[in-house]
């Protein structure tokens, strides 16, 4: 439905935001440099600030996209409120990123108070721009001459749903035309003759009225039944839109794409944007590098202690299941005796977990040093190597063993639709108190459905609190 127009509008809004951010930076420089602010030193020449202007443009455009500032928000009270809410994290995160860059570069030339001025002025200017933009769309949506007249055909339930949704999306610019003769009940199945009569009536209506587009909205659409009608509309130069009803398919996300000669509809349980995926991977790489360096220092101390206190290798290696069932070798500092897996068979009746995971409070297989390493979570540090390799993520779901994975039910497997993590909701939600595997599944699926960078940050902060308080 006029996808090109929506892409054009989004790109135009991004260009406007880039221009606004550009001028906000310049305005902030001269406002901060005005004699009005007594007691503040004059800023260095603008040439020193220009590189940061370019950096700010890149950061702000990425952040505006990341925080969903280019999705049309309708026109209700909640939509107006979301303009304020969606812009706020853009300024806060952008300000934090610029401050971090200055810190790492040890740049003493750029004024920190200038950054505050820039963030505040940019927020106000972007806010004003977006309010005016939404007001324009709402006004444009009420001017009929800009609208495309669309004939809506289908069954009652789908037509009513489409109409209720279309009213909340004035940027579609449709002037919907409906005819009771072209709307049938959902339980009615037309025979071939009735379908031909309906098609002839629709074509006759198009001939005698102004129609720019035809929209087919059926809850159970057989494309073959309307193929001849679609062809005739095409011959007449009338655009045709087919609303695909996916309400009876239990997927959170769906999208239609064109790949070569194929029109493909994709169903997904989650849909993370490329920017979100990039931010998460960059977070994993940076934390993986830092964690691996710290692990190498810990290795110098822990490795000889493991060798002195129990026979066997320093690192524990175990095949685990990663994203969508991929095998990878999980690394940990060894905390158990060599024949731990053999002893496990005789301890299964003492399992304190309900389900696939084996857990025992006073596990006799754990060495004295292993108890300390587990209590302080020092045994987990080699997993940063797994993160750096790309097998794991800093935050994610718990990676199951091959044995656990073999007893999974279909819905359990959804835990592996994302990379497993070093920490996650289970680890910070009182893991010692959780004894039911199904509760872990619920936590992991909730994390997948509600994932965001902010949720990851929250889990990381809670992980530190858990470590400081002990298990």
C-alpha positions as CSV (number, residue, x, y, z in Angstrom):
1,X,0.0,0.0,0.0
2,X,2.1,2.8,-1.3
3,X,5.2,1.5,0.4
4,X,7.4,3.8,-1.6
5,X,5.6,6.8,-0.2
6,X,6.1,5.6,3.4
7,X,9.8,4.9,2.7
8,X,10.1,8.4,1.1
9,X,8.4,10.0,4.2
10,X,10.7,8.2,6.6
11,X,13.8,9.2,4.7
12,X,12.5,12.8,4.5
13,X,12.0,12.8,8.2
14,X,15.5,11.4,8.8
15,X,16.9,14.2,6.6
16,X,14.9,16.8,8.5
17,X,16.2,15.4,11.8
18,X,19.8,15.5,10.5
19,X,19.3,19.2,9.6
20,X,17.8,19.9,12.9
21,X,20.6,18.2,14.8
22,X,23.2,20.0,12.6
23,X,21.7,23.4,13.5
24,X,21.2,22.5,17.2
25,X,24.9,21.8,17.5
26,X,25.7,25.2,16.0
27,X,23.1,27.0,18.1
28,X,24.3,25.3,21.2
29,X,27.9,26.4,20.5
30,X,26.9,30.1,20.1
31,X,24.4,30.1,23.0
32,X,27.0,28.5,25.3
33,X,29.6,31.1,24.1
34,X,27.4,34.1,24.8
35,X,28.5,36.6,27.4
36,X,25.2,36.0,29.2
37,X,26.7,32.9,31.0
38,X,29.1,34.7,33.3
39,X,31.6,32.5,35.1
40,X,31.9,30.1,32.2
41,X,35.1,30.1,30.1
42,X,34.8,31.0,26.4
43,X,34.8,28.0,24.1
44,X,37.7,27.0,21.8
45,X,37.2,27.9,18.1
46,X,34.4,26.0,16.3
47,X,36.9,24.2,14.2
48,X,37.8,22.1,17.3
49,X,34.1,21.1,17.6
50,X,33.4,20.3,14.0
51,X,34.6,16.6,14.1
52,X,32.2,16.1,17.0
53,X,29.4,17.6,14.9
54,X,29.8,14.9,12.3
55,X,30.0,12.2,15.0
56,X,26.8,13.6,16.6
57,X,25.0,13.5,13.3
58,X,25.8,9.8,12.9
59,X,25.0,8.9,16.5
60,X,21.7,10.8,16.6
61,X,20.3,9.5,13.4
62,X,21.1,5.9,14.4
63,X,19.6,6.5,17.9
64,X,16.5,8.1,16.4
65,X,16.0,5.0,14.3
66,X,16.9,2.6,17.2
67,X,14.3,4.2,19.5
68,X,11.5,3.9,17.0
69,X,11.2,7.6,16.2
70,X,10.2,7.0,12.6
71,X,7.2,4.8,13.1
72,X,4.0,6.8,12.7
73,X,2.3,7.0,16.0
74,X,-1.3,7.9,15.1
75,X,-3.0,10.8,16.6
76,X,-4.3,9.9,20.1
77,X,-3.2,11.2,23.4
78,X,-0.8,8.3,23.9
79,X,0.8,9.0,20.5
80,X,1.6,12.6,21.5
81,X,3.0,11.4,24.8
82,X,5.2,8.9,23.0
83,X,6.9,11.6,21.0
84,X,8.2,13.0,24.3
85,X,9.2,9.6,25.6
86,X,10.9,8.3,22.4
87,X,13.1,11.3,22.1
88,X,14.3,11.4,25.7
89,X,16.5,8.2,25.6
90,X,18.0,9.5,22.2
91,X,19.4,12.6,24.0
92,X,20.5,10.7,27.1
93,X,22.3,7.9,25.3
94,X,23.8,10.3,22.7
95,X,25.1,12.5,25.5
96,X,26.6,9.5,27.3
97,X,28.3,8.3,24.1
98,X,29.8,11.7,23.4
99,X,31.0,11.9,27.0
100,X,32.6,8.4,26.7
101,X,34.4,9.4,23.5
102,X,35.8,12.5,25.1
103,X,36.9,10.5,28.2
104,X,38.7,7.8,26.2
105,X,40.3,10.4,23.9
106,X,41.2,12.5,26.9
107,X,39.9,15.5,25.0
108,X,40.0,18.6,27.3
109,X,39.1,21.1,24.6
110,X,35.5,20.2,24.2
111,X,33.4,21.8,27.0
112,X,31.2,19.3,28.9
113,X,28.7,22.1,29.6
114,X,28.4,22.6,25.9
115,X,27.3,18.9,25.5
116,X,24.5,19.6,28.0
117,X,23.4,22.7,26.1
118,X,23.5,20.7,22.8
119,X,21.4,17.8,24.2
120,X,18.8,20.2,25.7
121,X,18.5,22.4,22.6
122,X,18.5,19.4,20.3
123,X,15.7,17.8,22.3
124,X,13.5,20.9,22.2
125,X,14.1,21.4,18.4
126,X,13.5,17.8,17.5
127,X,10.4,17.8,19.7
128,X,9.0,20.9,18.0
129,X,9.8,19.4,14.6
130,X,8.0,16.1,15.4
131,X,5.0,17.8,16.9
132,X,4.6,19.9,13.7
133,X,5.1,16.8,11.5
134,X,2.4,14.9,13.3
135,X,0.1,17.9,13.1
136,X,0.7,18.1,9.4
137,X,-0.1,14.4,8.9
138,X,-3.3,14.7,10.9
139,X,-4.3,17.8,8.8
140,X,-3.3,16.1,5.6
141,X,-5.4,13.1,6.6
142,X,-8.5,15.3,6.7
143,X,-8.0,16.9,3.2
144,X,-9.9,14.6,0.8
145,X,-8.1,15.9,-2.4
146,X,-4.9,14.2,-1.2
147,X,-6.6,10.9,-0.7
148,X,-6.7,7.8,-3.0
149,X,-10.2,6.4,-3.3
150,X,-10.0,2.7,-2.4
151,X,-12.8,0.2,-2.9
152,X,-12.9,-2.3,0.0
153,X,-14.0,-5.8,-0.7
154,X,-14.1,-8.8,1.6
155,X,-16.0,-10.5,4.4
156,X,-17.5,-8.6,7.3
157,X,-15.0,-9.4,10.1
158,X,-11.9,-8.5,8.0
159,X,-13.5,-5.4,6.6
160,X,-14.5,-4.1,10.0
161,X,-11.0,-4.8,11.4
162,X,-9.3,-3.1,8.4
163,X,-11.6,0.0,8.8
164,X,-10.9,0.3,12.5
165,X,-7.1,0.0,11.9
166,X,-7.1,2.4,9.0
167,X,-8.7,5.2,11.0
168,X,-5.7,5.1,13.3
169,X,-3.3,5.5,10.4
170,X,-4.1,8.8,8.6
171,X,-0.7,8.6,6.8
172,X,-2.2,5.9,4.5
173,X,-4.4,8.7,2.9
174,X,-7.2,6.4,1.9
175,X,-10.7,7.5,1.2
176,X,-12.4,4.1,1.7
177,X,-15.4,3.2,-0.3
178,X,-17.6,0.2,0.7
179,X,-20.6,-1.4,-0.9
180,X,-22.8,-3.7,1.1
181,X,-23.1,-6.0,-1.9
182,X,-19.3,-6.5,-1.9
183,X,-19.1,-7.5,1.7
184,X,-20.1,-11.0,2.6
185,X,-20.4,-12.9,5.9
186,X,-17.4,-15.0,6.9
187,X,-19.3,-18.2,6.9
188,X,-20.6,-17.8,3.4
189,X,-18.7,-19.7,0.6
190,X,-19.4,-18.4,-2.9
191,X,-19.8,-20.9,-5.7
192,X,-18.1,-20.3,-9.1
193,X,-21.2,-18.6,-10.6
194,X,-21.7,-16.3,-7.5
195,X,-18.0,-15.4,-7.6
196,X,-18.2,-14.4,-11.3
197,X,-21.3,-12.3,-10.6
198,X,-19.5,-10.6,-7.7
199,X,-16.5,-9.9,-9.9
200,X,-18.7,-8.4,-12.7
201,X,-20.4,-6.2,-10.1
202,X,-17.1,-4.9,-8.8
203,X,-15.8,-4.2,-12.3
204,X,-19.0,-2.4,-13.1
205,X,-18.7,-0.3,-10.0
206,X,-15.1,0.7,-10.9
207,X,-16.3,1.7,-14.4
208,X,-19.0,4.0,-13.0
209,X,-17.1,5.5,-10.0
210,X,-13.8,7.1,-9.2
211,X,-11.6,4.2,-7.9
212,X,-7.8,4.5,-7.5
213,X,-7.3,1.2,-5.7
214,X,-9.1,-2.0,-4.7
215,X,-8.4,-3.7,-1.3
216,X,-9.3,-7.3,-0.8
217,X,-9.8,-8.2,2.9
218,X,-10.8,-11.8,3.5
219,X,-10.3,-13.8,6.7
220,X,-9.7,-17.0,4.7
221,X,-8.6,-15.9,1.2
222,X,-8.2,-18.3,-1.7
223,X,-6.1,-16.2,-4.2
224,X,-7.2,-18.4,-7.1
225,X,-10.8,-17.2,-6.5
226,X,-9.9,-13.5,-7.2
227,X,-7.0,-14.0,-9.7
228,X,-9.1,-13.1,-12.7
229,X,-10.6,-10.1,-11.0
230,X,-7.1,-8.9,-10.0
231,X,-5.9,-9.4,-13.6
232,X,-8.8,-7.3,-14.9
233,X,-8.1,-4.5,-12.4
234,X,-4.5,-4.5,-13.6
235,X,-5.7,-4.2,-17.2
236,X,-7.7,-1.2,-16.2
237,X,-4.7,0.4,-14.4
238,X,-6.2,0.0,-11.0
239,X,-3.8,-0.9,-8.1
240,X,-4.8,-3.9,-6.1
241,X,-4.0,-4.6,-2.4
242,X,-4.5,-8.0,-0.8
243,X,-4.7,-8.0,3.0
244,X,-3.2,-11.2,4.3
245,X,-5.0,-12.4,7.4
246,X,-2.5,-14.1,9.8
247,X,-4.6,-13.8,13.0
248,X,-5.0,-17.5,13.3
249,X,-1.3,-18.1,13.1
250,X,0.5,-17.8,16.5
251,X,3.5,-15.7,15.6
252,X,4.4,-12.3,17.1
253,X,5.8,-10.8,13.9
254,X,5.1,-11.2,10.2
255,X,6.3,-9.4,7.1
256,X,5.9,-9.6,3.3
257,X,9.0,-9.4,1.1
258,X,9.7,-9.9,-2.6
259,X,12.6,-12.2,-3.4
260,X,13.1,-12.5,-7.2
261,X,9.8,-13.7,-8.7
262,X,8.4,-14.8,-5.3
263,X,6.2,-12.9,-2.9
264,X,7.1,-14.3,0.5
265,X,5.4,-13.8,3.9
266,X,7.8,-14.4,6.8
267,X,6.6,-15.3,10.3
268,X,8.9,-14.7,13.2
269,X,8.7,-15.0,17.0
270,X,10.7,-11.8,17.3
271,X,12.0,-9.1,15.0
272,X,15.1,-7.2,16.1
273,X,16.2,-4.4,13.8
274,X,19.6,-4.5,12.2
275,X,20.7,-1.6,14.4
276,X,19.6,-3.5,17.5
277,X,21.5,-6.6,16.4
278,X,24.6,-4.5,15.7
279,X,24.5,-2.8,19.1
280,X,24.1,-6.2,20.8
281,X,26.9,-7.7,18.9
282,X,29.2,-4.7,19.5
283,X,28.4,-5.0,23.2
284,X,29.3,-8.7,23.1
285,X,32.6,-8.1,21.3
286,X,33.6,-5.3,23.7
287,X,32.6,-7.3,26.8
288,X,34.2,-10.4,25.3
289,X,37.6,-8.6,24.8
290,X,37.5,-7.1,28.3
291,X,36.3,-10.4,29.9
292,X,38.9,-12.5,28.1
293,X,41.7,-10.1,29.3
294,X,40.5,-10.4,32.9
295,X,40.1,-14.1,32.5
296,X,43.8,-14.4,31.4
297,X,44.8,-12.6,34.6
298,X,42.6,-14.9,36.7
299,X,44.0,-17.9,34.9
300,X,47.5,-17.1,36.3
301,X,46.1,-17.5,39.9
302,X,43.3,-20.1,39.5
303,X,45.1,-22.5,37.1
304,X,47.8,-23.7,39.6
305,X,45.2,-23.8,42.4
306,X,43.0,-26.2,40.4
307,X,46.1,-28.4,39.6
308,X,47.2,-28.5,43.2
309,X,43.8,-29.3,44.7
310,X,42.4,-31.9,42.2
311,X,43.7,-34.0,39.3
312,X,42.5,-33.2,35.9
313,X,42.4,-30.4,33.3
314,X,42.2,-26.7,34.3
315,X,39.3,-25.9,32.0
316,X,36.0,-27.8,31.9
317,X,34.8,-28.3,28.3
318,X,31.3,-29.5,27.5
319,X,29.3,-29.5,24.3
320,X,26.2,-27.3,24.7
321,X,23.4,-26.3,22.4
322,X,23.6,-22.8,21.0
323,X,21.3,-20.8,18.7
324,X,18.8,-23.0,17.0
325,X,20.5,-26.2,18.1
326,X,24.1,-25.4,17.0
327,X,26.7,-27.3,19.0
328,X,29.5,-25.4,20.7
329,X,32.1,-26.1,23.4
330,X,31.3,-24.3,26.6
331,X,34.4,-23.3,28.7
332,X,34.6,-22.9,32.4
333,X,37.2,-23.3,35.1
334,X,36.8,-26.9,36.3
335,X,35.0,-27.1,39.7
336,X,34.2,-30.9,39.8
337,X,36.1,-34.1,40.1
338,X,37.1,-36.0,36.9
339,X,34.3,-38.6,37.0
340,X,31.5,-36.1,37.7
341,X,29.4,-37.3,34.8
342,X,29.6,-41.0,35.9
343,X,28.6,-40.0,39.5
344,X,25.7,-38.0,38.2
345,X,23.8,-41.2,37.2
346,X,23.7,-42.3,40.8
347,X,22.6,-38.9,42.0
348,X,19.6,-38.4,39.7
349,X,17.1,-39.3,42.4
350,X,18.4,-36.3,44.4
351,X,17.8,-33.8,41.7
352,X,16.2,-30.7,43.2
353,X,14.9,-29.4,39.9
354,X,11.6,-30.4,38.2
355,X,12.4,-31.0,34.6
356,X,15.4,-31.3,32.4
357,X,18.1,-29.5,34.5
358,X,20.0,-31.3,37.2
359,X,20.8,-29.3,40.3
360,X,21.8,-30.4,43.8
361,X,22.5,-28.0,46.7
362,X,25.3,-30.0,48.3
363,X,26.7,-31.8,45.2
364,X,29.5,-34.2,46.4
365,X,31.2,-33.9,42.9
366,X,32.2,-30.3,43.5
367,X,35.7,-29.8,44.9
368,X,36.4,-27.5,47.9
369,X,38.1,-25.0,45.5
370,X,35.2,-25.5,43.1
371,X,32.7,-24.4,45.8
372,X,34.6,-21.1,46.2
373,X,34.8,-20.6,42.4
374,X,31.1,-21.2,42.0
375,X,30.1,-19.0,45.0
376,X,32.1,-16.1,43.6
377,X,31.2,-17.0,39.9
378,X,34.9,-17.0,39.0
379,X,34.3,-20.3,37.2
380,X,32.2,-18.5,34.6
381,X,35.0,-16.2,33.3
382,X,36.3,-18.4,30.5
383,X,32.8,-18.1,28.9
384,X,33.9,-14.6,27.7
385,X,36.0,-16.6,25.2
386,X,32.7,-18.1,24.0
387,X,31.2,-14.7,23.7
388,X,34.2,-13.4,21.7
389,X,33.9,-16.4,19.4
390,X,30.2,-15.6,18.8
391,X,28.9,-18.8,20.3
392,X,27.3,-16.9,23.2
393,X,26.1,-13.4,24.1
394,X,26.7,-11.5,27.3
395,X,23.0,-11.6,28.1
396,X,20.7,-14.4,26.8
397,X,19.2,-17.7,27.8
398,X,20.9,-20.6,29.6
399,X,22.7,-22.9,27.2
400,X,21.4,-26.5,27.7
401,X,23.5,-29.7,27.6
402,X,23.0,-32.1,24.7
403,X,21.2,-34.5,27.2
404,X,18.8,-31.7,28.3
405,X,18.1,-30.7,24.7
406,X,17.2,-34.3,23.8
407,X,14.3,-34.2,26.2
408,X,13.0,-30.8,25.1
409,X,9.4,-30.3,23.9
410,X,8.7,-28.2,20.9
411,X,8.0,-25.0,22.9
412,X,11.2,-25.5,25.0
413,X,13.2,-25.1,21.8
414,X,12.2,-21.5,21.5
415,X,14.8,-20.7,24.2
416,X,17.4,-21.4,21.6
417,X,16.0,-18.9,19.0
418,X,18.6,-16.5,20.4
419,X,22.2,-16.9,21.4
420,X,22.6,-18.3,24.9
421,X,24.0,-15.9,27.5
422,X,26.5,-15.7,30.3
423,X,23.8,-14.1,32.4
424,X,20.1,-13.8,31.9
425,X,16.7,-13.4,33.6
426,X,17.0,-16.7,35.3
427,X,20.3,-15.8,36.9
428,X,19.0,-12.5,38.4
429,X,15.5,-13.7,39.3
430,X,16.4,-15.7,42.4
431,X,17.8,-18.8,40.6
432,X,18.4,-20.6,43.9
433,X,14.6,-20.4,44.6
434,X,13.5,-21.6,41.2
435,X,13.1,-25.4,41.1
436,X,10.8,-25.8,38.1
437,X,12.3,-25.9,34.6
438,X,9.0,-24.5,33.2
439,X,9.6,-21.3,35.2
440,X,13.0,-21.0,33.5
441,X,11.3,-21.4,30.1
442,X,8.8,-18.7,31.0
443,X,11.6,-16.3,32.0
444,X,13.6,-17.0,28.9
445,X,10.6,-16.6,26.5
446,X,9.6,-13.4,28.2
447,X,13.2,-12.1,27.7
448,X,13.0,-13.0,24.0
449,X,9.6,-11.3,23.5
450,X,10.5,-8.2,25.4
451,X,14.2,-7.8,24.5
452,X,15.8,-4.4,24.3
453,X,19.1,-2.8,25.0
454,X,17.7,-1.4,28.2
455,X,16.5,-4.8,29.4
456,X,20.1,-6.1,28.8
457,X,21.6,-3.2,30.8
458,X,19.1,-3.9,33.6
459,X,20.0,-7.6,33.7
460,X,23.7,-6.7,33.7
461,X,23.3,-4.3,36.7
462,X,21.2,-6.9,38.5
463,X,23.9,-9.5,37.8
464,X,26.5,-7.3,39.6
465,X,24.2,-7.0,42.6
466,X,23.7,-10.8,42.7
467,X,27.5,-11.3,42.6
468,X,28.2,-8.8,45.4
469,X,25.4,-10.2,47.6
470,X,26.5,-13.8,46.9
471,X,24.4,-16.6,45.6
